[in-house]
Amino acid sequence: MFKDDIERTTGKVLKDKGYKKVFLGKRCIYYIKRYSDKLAFYIRCSDNRHHDGAVSVEMVFTAIQLPDDRIVTFEVGVHIEILKVYFDITDELMIAAGKKVVAIESNIGNVSNTILEELKKPYFPKKRNEVFKDILLVYDTINEDIDIQEEFVSLKKEVCKCIKKNRTSEIFQLCSEFVDSLPSDYFSIRKIELDINEIKDNLEEQVYAQCILDA
């Protein structure tokens, strides 16, 4: 099975270097690792042989977000094709793919400032960029508010517990209750003009994305 093949080859190399795995399906696995409080590495391993495609390994260095296939279409950051192979797929090839990821990771840090600037001013402005800016605006506003740090740290600890126990359906409720606990004018006085439900959705998405790297 593809899952087992990846786990004993590419996945083993990455796990030994601190990557966590996230299953998107039986033919798609992500390995994820935090770089900083704003950036992370996302390694997508996929098997498209059932559609006459290839087994591929892709590396994305970008802003922290949920590990799903929106990452590979998000044009902020660096997207590198590590391996694409149609035939004669061997353990040696897949192990080499993991080693190449590790080699690139250890030398790619100089790009981080470029990615952070690109988040502010994308080279390829698209609707997705605007949506993501709103997500970061809500998260960063709360995360940088020293007056509620204790409560926010507590929220993230609870979200990490939910992820570890596979109770991810509870995460939105936790974030919703956190927003409700803030003063009613908390966001308006900070010039965040989003609907309260958008605020809750945005907070939940980024808290989840952050915590899955650490859980």
Beta strands, then each sheet from edge to edge (+ up, - down):
strand 1: 20-25
strand 2: 28-34
strand 3: 39-47
strand 4: 55-63
strand 5: 78-85
sheet 1: 1+ 2- 3+ 4- 5+
end
